[in-house]
């Protein structure tokens, strides 16, 4: 069964002209032949049962009963067919670019999903805080979200409250994801996808999820012990060990960024860009005011989630497609600007900006650099300064 959501199907039906039982301009014969060339018998009612015999209904049956490979490949082929029709002026109805982009994204997502081995869980992305070993000494980077909350206690060597507050951060994360801050309730089976992005794919992963549960339960009971005693001085070494446990527990329940969350955020950004004229866009992009209009998922408040998104979007950055695509690339990166480094900015500056026809498609990069220079000056290198000054 394919992973098409209701919203995916709404967009696809509009793009494919599926009103009245039709699909594009296919006849029954040409429709069957099109899918036959893909190795799919779309009229096989046993293989793809239900709905009915019209072309649109046979396609809906394929979406419900077909594999992700079948649905993904057929969608890619249909999108190529539409693009050829649009190019030659023979498409009989209007399809906007945003709907086409969404259809391509859905087809690409299914194609990537189909490549995964059967026992591989959905492609949630993860990030883990850095740890290094020198001889017999381990140096662990405390998760940014926890450190930002407890640093003031560490600076004054209020170790008791540093530990207590680090545990509160863990419990608050559980509450946000599952509705309960108690690990004994938060790790109930129905909450597993919210915590890890997917159900366990096998016994080994189930054991791992259970291990994370028991670690969080340990945090819960250690905190309970402190909650029922007066604040006392705590030996710093023990406090740091407790905090490292809290950091690990927090890391393991916030490190997964699901495909659905990524798609939701990307759709929000694309829709926001399409809501502006070119002139109006650069006005709100220059100082990041467009971000104030968005209602973003709460998960984006996590530094680790923003770092995951930064790595994904930076790796996909392309300034050779169109001005509009370049704008969206830069909007995505502006959303996670606090996660960018000087080397990330250098990577952007090294990307090609000329399309296959010899036209420059980079748009807004200098404006983006000016924003970074104002908000995060440490990310701006001499090369970036030269670009801002127009000396490139």
Secondary structure, DSSP 8 states (H G I E B T S, - for coil): -----HHHHHHHHHHTT-GGG--TT--HHHHHHHHHTTT--TT-TTTS-SS-SSHHHHHHHHHHHS-HHHHHHHHHHHHHHHHHHHHHT--SS---HHHHHHHHHHHHHHHHHHHS-TTS----B-----EEEETTEEEE---HHHHHHHHHHHHTT-HHHHHHHHHHHHHHHHHHHHS---HHHHTSGGGHHHHHSS--SSHHHHHHHHHHHHHHHHHHHHHHHHHTS------HHHHHHHHHHHHHHHHHHH--B-HHHHHHHHHHHHHHHHTS-HHHHHHHHTTTGGGGG----GGGGSHHHHHHHHHHHHHH--SSS-HHHHHHHHHHHHHTGGG--HHHHHHHHHS--B-TTS-B---SHHHHHHHHHHH-GGG--HHHHHHHTT--
